[in-house]
Amino acid sequence: MALKQFKSESKRLLDLMINSIYTHHEIFLRELISNASDAIDKLYYHALQGGDTGLNRSDFAITLQADKDARTLTISDNGCGMTKEELDNNLGVIANSGSLKFKNENEKQEDIDIIGQFGVGFYSAFMVSDDVTVKSRAYGSDEAYCWHSKGAEGYSITSCKKEDGHGTTIILHLKDDTEDEKFSEYLDQYRLQSLVKKYSDYIRYPIRMMMHKSRLKDGTGKDGKEPEWETVDEMETLNSMVPLWHKKKNEVTDEEYDNFYREKFMDWQAPLKVIRTSTEGTATYDALLFIPSQAPMDYYSRDFEKGLQLYASGVLIMEKCPDLLPDCFSFVKGVVDSQDLSLNISREMLQHDRQLKLIESRLEKKIKSELASMLQNDREKYETFYKNFGLQLKFGVYADYGAKKELLQDLLMFVSSHEDKLTTLGEYVSRMKEDQKDIYYACGDSLTHIQQLPQTELLRDKGYEILYLTDNVDEFALRMLGSYQEKTFKNISSDDLDLGTEEEKKETEQKVEENKDLLNFMKDSLDGKVKAVVLSQRLKSHPVCISTEGAVTLEMEKVLNAMPGNEKVTAQRVLEINVNHPIFRRLQSLYEGDKAKVKEYTQLLYTQAMLIEGFPVEDPVAYTNKICELMVGE
């Protein structure tokens, strides 16, 4: 029989199908199984409408069969099948989707969940095969027809026999292996099994395949007998069919959730939290989300890829869809299954559309709500979560110019001087003194270091609580927040701490005036390292400390200068002297007769203050020599 020619535009599209549209060749099996599922759905819905009670869902199945010797892979279904005209229209014209037509004709019919939309999925078979045969018999017909093609040159349709009843059988003759492509892998039963589990595990009908298995022969391996093995063929169902997120919550056990999570996301630990949510309406979807018990090894590295598994009507579309999660919640793992997403023609990726943004927005709110509930009702579990992923929440506050700060601010926690435990910003504010306007915080490499800072002594004596910030991003996050419940954040090393009484301020102003020349001399002695030397109102037992003016603090200077490629920044340092310390009285007495010694002591005091802040000594040799001179009474 002479070949019928594809239309010219179909030839071009077929070439695209084989060479361009699909990223991964393995997708072909997903497409053919999805088409088989659609064919069964069509028959089932027509039977319901026509009152045909002789068909039950349990009667339907999709079957795979691999023949390594013949290099053929066969995919069969007992769905609606196709007439000669339908074979010609559906397979002879590329991008003519019979499934989409059926869906449009039955818009009012509930529970129609047809997967195919574009009419191109069938042609993905030509990515892996050089000869495709389709045998099909329409339901209710005695005639069967065979569609056959070797590619773009054309196709033929002839009458044939189909002994196994209505439905469609597709026979692919796989291409020869090359150096780059091993097409014979699609004849391996375990490879086929893994592809079904990956892409089509939740197709609603059983996907079956004859599996060759080894088993111990009966009566061997016991009572001292040598074990003997035999190979048997068993028909096995490869897919789960009903996903956990479609089952009622009271029908799923914690163990089932744990096993699903461990297997799906390759984690040896059970999840810390399971979140189920579903929505109908503008964006219809089901989601099953998990918060891991521990951060992955690569979580805070550039190698980590965020994203949820995305399914369209139970068929895997993307292994990791990043657009479904905001960066601040990138630790969440899970699946989203939706009928409403606009997919590209290959169904391998999403078009960026309104439905996608709606799902992302609703998942964001749901995750925030579940974390807030955990914080309120299971503090111990939340603190476990926060130790693993709290850093990501703080990055989320700072990122994108604070776009997510209102979403995240109530989830933040910091260790505070109140019992040296983690506390939320809300808890801090609830304990503030009546006249307290600011939320005080201190930065350092460790809690021990912060607790020993001279600036903390007066605040603790006055009963003010201090937040201890030990992560690099902490101060940037608080600066981005700006305030919380109308309380501003203030670094205890800021120059405008303003803790003294009016009487104390007047007394300090008087002493500044009396010692103006000494303070200016000390400033000049530091050769531009400080903007000023001042008498401190915040020091009690310590002789000196460093404070800063302006937006950049000492801790921010450390962090910014540690980043590669950035221009070096310097905070505007202020050396504060404790006017009530014996050191200051010594400086006063030396200033009258030995200014050189005042200069040396000023430099020593500055170095000590910088050491307390965690900065290295600029000239360790000169510093140690000067200490030695002092020790021998120079």
C-alpha positions in Angstrom: 0.0 0.0 0.0 1.3 3.4 -0.9 2.4 5.7 1.9 0.2 8.6 2.8 2.2 11.8 3.2 2.2 13.9 6.4 1.2 17.5 5.7 4.2 19.7 5.1 3.7 21.5 8.4 3.4 18.1 10.2 6.8 17.0 8.7 8.5 20.1 10.1 6.8 19.5 13.5 7.8 15.8 13.5 11.4 16.9 12.9 11.1 19.2 15.9 9.6 16.5 18.0 12.5 14.2 17.4 15.3 16.7 17.7 14.2 19.8 19.7 11.0 19.7 21.8 11.9 17.1 24.4 14.9 17.5 26.5 15.2 13.9 27.7 14.5 10.8 25.5 13.1 8.9 28.4 10.0 11.2 28.3 8.6 9.1 25.5 7.4 6.4 27.9 5.6 8.9 30.0 3.8 10.3 27.0 2.7 7.0 25.6 1.4 5.8 29.0 -0.4 9.1 29.5 -2.1 8.6 26.1 -3.1 5.1 27.1 -4.6 6.4 30.3 -6.5 9.0 28.4 -7.9 6.3 26.0 -9.2 4.4 29.0 -10.7 7.5 30.5 -12.6 8.3 27.3 -14.1 4.8 27.2 -15.0 4.9 30.9 -16.7 8.3 30.7 -18.6 7.4 27.5 -19.8 4.2 29.2 -21.1 6.2 32.2 -22.9 8.6 29.9 -24.4 5.7 27.9 -25.4 3.7 30.9 -23.1 0.8 30.1 -22.8 -1.0 33.4 -20.6 -3.7 32.0 -17.4 -1.7 32.3 -15.6 -1.2 35.6 -12.5 0.7 36.4 -11.0 -2.5 37.8 -11.2 -4.0 34.3 -8.8 -1.6 32.7 -5.0 -1.8 32.6 -1.9 -0.7 30.6 0.6 -3.3 29.7 4.3 -3.1 28.8 6.2 -5.8 27.0 9.9 -5.8 26.1 11.5 -8.1 23.6 15.3 -7.8 23.6 15.8 -10.2 20.7 13.4 -8.3 18.4 14.4 -4.9 19.9 10.7 -4.0 20.4 8.8 -2.4 23.2 5.1 -2.8 23.2 2.6 -0.5 25.1 -1.0 -1.8 25.2 -4.3 -0.5 26.7 -7.9 -1.7 26.6 -9.3 1.8 26.2 -11.6 3.3 23.6 -9.4 2.4 20.6 -9.6 4.2 17.3 -11.4 3.8 14.0 -9.7 4.1 10.7 -10.7 7.7 10.4 -9.6 8.5 13.9 -6.2 6.9 13.3 -5.9 9.1 10.2 -7.0 12.3 11.9 -5.2 11.7 15.2 -1.9 10.2 14.1 -1.7 11.5 10.5 -2.0 15.2 11.5 0.6 16.1 14.2 -0.7 18.4 16.9 -4.3 17.4 16.4 -5.2 16.3 19.9 -8.1 13.8 20.2 -7.9 14.1 24.0 -8.2 17.9 23.9 -11.2 17.6 21.6 -12.8 15.1 23.9 -12.2 17.3 26.9 -13.7 20.4 25.2 -16.8 18.4 24.1 -17.4 17.3 27.7 -16.6 20.4 29.6 -19.6 20.0 31.9 -18.9 16.4 32.8 -17.4 16.3 36.3 -14.3 14.2 37.1 -12.8 14.4 33.6 -9.1 14.6 34.0 -7.6 14.0 30.5 -3.8 14.4 30.4 -3.1 15.0 26.7 -3.7 18.5 25.3 -1.3 19.1 22.4 -1.5 16.0 20.2 2.2 15.7 20.0 3.1 13.2 22.8 2.7 10.2 20.6 5.4 11.4 18.2 8.0 11.4 21.0 8.1 7.6 20.2 10.3 8.5 17.2 13.0 9.9 19.5 13.9 6.3 20.4 12.4 4.2 17.6 12.8 4.0 13.8 9.7 2.0 13.2 6.3 2.5 14.9 3.2 0.3 14.5 -0.1 1.1 16.0 -2.9 -1.6 16.1 -6.2 -0.3 17.3 -9.8 -1.5 17.5 -12.5 0.9 18.6 -14.9 -0.1 21.4 -18.0 -1.8 19.9 -16.4 -2.4 16.5 -15.3 -5.7 15.0 -12.8 -4.1 12.7 -9.2 -3.4 13.7 -6.7 -1.2 11.8 -2.9 -0.9 11.7 -1.1 2.5 11.4 2.5 2.2 10.5 5.3 4.7 9.9 9.1 4.9 9.8 9.2 8.7 10.3 8.7 11.9 8.2 8.4 10.1 4.9 4.8 9.1 5.6 2.4 6.5 7.0 0.0 3.7 6.0 -3.2 2.5 7.4 -4.4 -1.1 6.7 -6.9 -3.6 8.1 -5.5 -6.1 10.6 -6.4 -8.6 13.2 -6.4 -7.7 16.9 -7.2 -10.7 19.0 -7.2 -9.1 22.4 -10.3 -7.0 21.9 -10.8 -3.2 21.9 -8.0 -0.8 22.7 -4.7 0.2 21.2 -1.3 -1.5 21.0 1.8 0.5 20.1 4.9 -1.5 19.0 8.2 0.4 18.9 11.2 -0.9 17.1 14.1 0.8 19.0 16.9 2.5 17.1 20.4 1.0 17.1 22.7 2.0 20.0 25.3 4.7 19.3 28.2 6.1 21.3 26.0 8.8 22.7 22.7 7.0 23.1 22.0 3.5 24.4 18.4 2.9 23.2 18.5 -0.7 24.3 18.2 0.5 27.9 14.5 0.9 27.2 14.3 -2.9 26.9 15.6 -3.5 30.4 12.8 -4.4 32.8 14.3 -2.6 35.7 14.9 0.6 33.7 11.3 0.5 32.5 10.1 -0.1 36.1 12.1 2.9 37.3 10.7 5.2 34.6 7.2 4.2 35.4 7.8 4.9 39.1 9.4 8.2 38.3 6.9 9.6 35.8 3.7 7.6 35.9 3.4 6.2 39.4 0.1 7.8 40.0 -1.7 7.0 36.7 -5.0 5.8 38.0 -4.9 2.5 36.1 -2.5 -0.4 36.8 0.6 -0.5 34.6 1.7 -4.1 34.3 4.7 -5.8 32.9 5.9 -9.4 32.9 9.0 -9.5 35.2 11.6 -12.1 34.9 12.6 -13.1 38.5 14.9 -15.6 40.2 13.5 -17.6 43.0 14.6 -20.5 45.1 13.2 -23.8 43.8 10.8 -25.6 46.1 12.4 -28.1 48.4 15.9 -26.8 47.9 18.1 -25.0 50.4 16.6 -26.9 53.3 17.6 -29.9 55.3 21.1 -29.7 54.0 20.1 -29.7 50.3 22.0 -27.4 47.9 19.9 -24.3 47.0 18.8 -24.2 43.4 17.5 -21.2 41.6 15.0 -20.9 38.8 13.8 -18.1 36.6 10.1 -17.4 36.6 7.9 -14.9 34.8 5.4 -12.9 36.9 3.0 -10.2 35.8 3.7 -7.3 38.2 1.9 -4.0 38.7 4.5 -1.2 38.5 2.7 1.8 39.7 1.0 2.9 43.0 -2.1 4.4 41.2 -3.4 6.3 44.2 -1.1 8.9 45.6 -1.0 9.7 49.3 -2.2 13.2 48.8 -5.5 11.9 47.2 -6.3 9.7 50.2 -8.3 11.0 53.1 -6.1 12.2 55.9 -7.5 9.7 58.4 -6.6 6.9 56.0 -2.9 7.7 55.9 -0.6 6.7 58.9 2.5 8.6 60.1 4.5 5.6 59.0 3.2 5.9 55.4 4.1 9.5 55.3 7.6 8.8 56.7 8.2 6.0 54.2 7.0 8.1 51.3 9.3 10.9 52.3 12.4 8.8 52.9 11.9 6.9 49.6 11.0 10.0 47.5 13.5 12.4 48.8 16.4 10.1 49.8 16.5 11.1 53.4 17.4 8.5 56.1 15.5 10.5 58.8 11.7 10.9 59.1 10.5 14.5 58.4 10.1 16.9 61.2 6.7 18.1 59.9 4.1 16.9 57.3 1.9 19.5 55.7 -1.1 18.6 53.5 -3.1 21.2 51.7 -5.5 21.4 48.8 -7.4 24.2 47.1 -10.2 24.3 44.5 -11.2 27.3 42.4 -8.9 29.7 40.5 -6.0 27.4 41.0 -6.9 23.8 41.9 -4.1 21.7 43.4 -3.1 19.2 46.0 0.1 19.5 47.9 2.0 17.2 50.2 4.9 19.0 51.8 7.6 18.0 54.3 10.0 20.0 56.6 13.2 17.9 57.0 14.5 17.0 60.4 18.0 18.1 59.5 19.4 20.4 56.8 21.0 18.6 53.9 24.8 18.7 53.8 24.8 21.1 50.8 21.8 23.2 51.9 23.7 26.4 52.6 25.9 26.0 49.4 25.5 27.1 45.8 25.0 23.5 44.8 21.7 23.2 46.5 18.6 23.3 44.2 15.3 24.1 45.7 12.0 23.0 44.2 8.9 20.8 44.6 8.0 17.8 42.5 5.3 19.0 40.1 2.6 16.6 38.8 -0.1 17.3 36.3 -3.0 14.9 36.9 -0.7 12.4 38.6 2.0 12.6 35.9 5.5 13.9 36.9 6.2 17.1 34.9 9.2 18.5 36.8 11.5 16.9 39.3 12.2 20.2 41.0 10.0 23.2 40.2 11.7 26.2 41.9 8.9 28.6 41.1 6.6 26.9 43.6 8.6 28.0 46.6 10.0 31.3 47.8 13.7 31.3 48.6 13.0 31.8 52.3 11.2 28.4 52.4 13.6 26.6 50.1 14.1 23.9 52.7 10.6 22.5 52.1 10.4 19.3 50.1 7.3 17.7 48.6 4.9 17.4 45.7 2.2 19.5 44.1 -0.4 18.0 41.8 -2.5 20.2 39.6 -4.8 20.0 36.6 -4.7 23.8 35.9 -1.1 24.6 35.1 -0.2 25.8 31.6 2.5 23.5 30.4 4.7 23.9 27.4 4.2 21.6 24.4 6.6 19.0 25.8 5.0 19.0 29.3 8.6 19.2 30.7 8.3 22.7 32.1 5.9 25.4 33.0 4.8 28.5 31.3 5.0 31.3 33.8 1.3 32.1 34.4 -1.2 33.3 36.9 -2.0 29.9 38.2 1.6 29.2 39.1 1.9 32.4 41.0 -1.3 31.7 42.8 -0.1 28.3 43.9 3.2 29.7 45.1 1.5 32.4 47.1 -0.9 30.0 48.8 1.8 27.5 49.6 3.9 30.4 51.1 1.0 31.4 53.4 0.4 27.7 54.3 4.0 27.1 55.2 4.1 30.3 57.3 0.9 29.3 59.1 2.2 25.8 59.9 5.5 27.1 61.2 3.8 29.7 63.4 1.5 27.0 64.8 4.6 24.8 65.5 6.2 27.7 67.3 3.1 28.3 69.5 2.2 24.7 70.2 5.4 22.7 70.0 8.2 25.0 71.1 10.8 22.2 71.3 10.1 21.0 67.8 10.2 24.5 66.4 13.6 25.2 68.0 14.9 22.0 66.4 13.6 23.3 63.1 15.1 26.8 63.8 18.6 25.4 64.6 18.6 23.9 61.1 16.8 26.5 59.0 16.6 29.7 61.0 19.5 31.1 59.1 17.5 30.8 55.9 14.6 32.7 57.4 17.1 35.5 58.4 18.5 35.5 54.8 14.9 35.7 53.7 14.3 38.9 55.7 17.3 40.6 54.2 17.0 39.4 50.6 15.2 41.3 47.9 15.2 44.6 49.9 13.1 43.1 52.6 10.2 41.9 50.4 9.4 39.0 52.8 10.2 40.7 56.1 6.6 41.0 57.3 6.0 37.4 56.4 9.0 36.2 58.4 9.5 38.6 61.3 7.3 36.6 63.8 9.2 33.4 63.0 12.6 34.8 63.9 14.4 33.8 67.1 17.6 35.0 68.8 19.4 34.0 72.0 18.9 36.7 74.5 20.3 37.7 77.9 16.9 36.7 79.4 17.9 33.2 80.6 20.4 32.9 77.7 17.7 31.0 75.6 16.1 31.5 72.2 13.4 34.1 72.2 11.1 35.6 69.6 10.9 39.3 68.9 7.3 39.3 70.2 8.5 37.7 73.5 11.3 40.3 73.8 8.8 43.2 73.4 6.4 41.7 75.9 9.2 41.9 78.6 10.4 45.4 77.8 10.4 48.1 80.5 7.7 50.7 80.3 10.0 53.5 79.3 12.1 51.4 76.9 11.9 52.6 73.3 14.5 50.3 71.7 15.2 46.7 71.2 18.9 46.3 72.1 21.2 43.8 70.4 24.9 43.0 70.4 27.0 41.2 67.8 29.9 38.8 68.1 31.5 35.6 67.1 30.0 33.6 70.0 27.7 34.0 73.0 30.7 34.1 75.4 32.4 36.8 73.4 29.2 39.0 73.4 28.6 38.4 77.1 32.1 39.8 77.9 31.7 43.0 75.8 32.2 46.0 78.1 29.1 47.6 76.5 26.8 45.0 78.0 27.6 45.7 81.6 25.6 48.8 82.1 22.6 47.5 80.1 22.4 44.4 82.3 22.7 46.5 85.4 19.8 48.6 84.3 17.7 45.5 83.6 17.6 45.8 79.8 17.4 42.6 77.8 19.9 42.1 75.0 19.6 40.0 71.9 22.8 38.2 71.1 23.6 38.1 67.3 26.2 35.5 66.3 25.4 34.8 62.6 26.8 37.1 59.9 23.3 37.9 58.5 21.7 38.8 61.8 22.4 42.5 62.0 21.6 43.0 58.3 18.3 41.3 58.9 17.4 43.5 61.9 18.5 46.6 60.0 16.2 45.5 57.1 13.3 45.1 59.6 14.0 48.5 61.0 11.5 48.1 63.8 9.2 45.6 65.3 5.9 46.6 66.9 7.0 50.3 66.7 10.2 49.5 68.7 13.5 50.3 66.8 16.5 48.0 66.9 19.7 49.5 68.4 23.2 48.1 68.5 24.6 48.5 72.0 27.8 49.8 70.4 26.0 52.6 68.6 27.2 56.1 69.5 23.6 57.3 70.3 22.7 54.7 72.9 21.4 57.4 75.3 21.2 55.5 78.5 22.2 58.2 81.0 19.9 60.5 83.1 19.8 64.2 82.4 22.0 64.8 85.5 24.5 62.2 84.2 24.6 63.8 80.8 25.2 67.3 82.2 28.0 65.9 84.4 29.6 64.2 81.4 29.3 67.4 79.3 31.2 69.3 82.0 34.0 66.7 82.2 34.3 66.7 78.4 34.8 70.5 78.5 37.4 70.1 81.2 39.3 67.5 79.3 38.7 68.7 75.8 42.4 69.2 75.0 43.3 65.7 76.3 40.6 64.0 74.2 41.6 65.9 71.1 45.3 64.9 71.6 44.3 61.3 72.0 42.3 61.4 68.8 45.3 62.9 66.9 47.5 60.2 68.5 45.6 57.5 66.6 46.4 59.0 63.2 42.9 58.9 61.7 41.9 55.5 63.1 38.9 57.0 65.0 36.5 59.8 64.3 36.6 60.9 67.9 37.7 60.1 71.5 34.9 60.7 73.9 34.1 60.2 77.6 31.7 57.2 77.8 28.4 57.0 79.6 28.0 53.2 79.0 31.2 51.9 80.7 31.3 50.8 84.3 34.3 48.5 85.3 36.0 48.5 81.9 38.4 51.3 80.9 37.6 51.5 77.1 35.4 50.3 74.3 34.8 51.0 70.7 31.5 52.4 69.4 30.6 53.5 65.9 28.8 56.4 64.1 26.8 56.0 61.0 25.2 53.1 59.2 28.1 50.7 59.2 28.9 48.9 62.5 32.0 47.0 63.4 30.3 43.6 62.8 29.0 44.7 59.4 32.5 45.8 58.5 33.8 42.3 59.3 31.1 40.6 57.2 31.3 42.9 54.2 35.1 42.8 54.1 35.1 39.0 54.2 33.1 38.9 51.0 35.2 38.3 47.9 35.4 41.1 45.4 33.8 43.8 47.5 35.5 47.2 48.1 36.8 47.4 51.6 34.5 49.3 54.0 35.4 50.9 57.3 33.1 51.8 60.2 33.5 55.2 61.7 35.1 54.3 65.0 34.8 56.2 68.2 37.1 55.4 71.2 35.2 55.7 74.4 37.1 56.2 77.7 35.6 55.4 81.2 36.0 58.7 83.0 35.7 56.9 86.4 38.4 54.4 85.7 42.0 54.8 87.2 43.3 54.6 83.6 41.7 57.9 82.8 43.1 59.6 85.9 46.6 58.3 84.8 46.1 59.8 81.4 45.1 63.1 82.9 48.3 63.2 85.1 50.6 62.2 82.2 49.1 64.8 79.8 50.6 67.7 81.8 54.2 66.4 81.7 54.6 63.4 79.3 52.4 63.7 76.1 54.6 61.1 74.4 53.5 58.6 77.0 49.9 59.6 76.6 50.2 58.9 72.9 51.6 55.4 73.5 49.0 54.6 76.1 46.2 55.8 73.8 47.5 53.5 71.0 47.6 50.6 73.5 44.0 51.3 74.7 42.8 51.5 71.1 44.4 48.1 70.3 42.9 46.6 73.5 39.4 47.9 72.5 39.7 46.4 69.0 40.9 43.1 70.4 37.8 43.0 72.6 35.7 43.5 69.5 37.4 40.6 67.8 39.7 42.4 65.4 43.3 41.3 64.9 46.2 43.4 66.1 47.6 45.5 63.3 51.3 45.3 64.5 51.6 42.4 66.9 55.4 42.8 67.4 55.1 46.5 68.4 52.2 45.7 70.6 53.9 42.9 72.5 57.1 45.0 72.8 55.2 47.8 74.4 53.5 45.5 76.9 57.0 44.1 77.8 58.3 47.6 78.4 55.4 48.3 80.7 56.0 45.1 82.6 59.6 45.9 83.4 58.7 49.4 84.5 60.0 51.4 81.5 
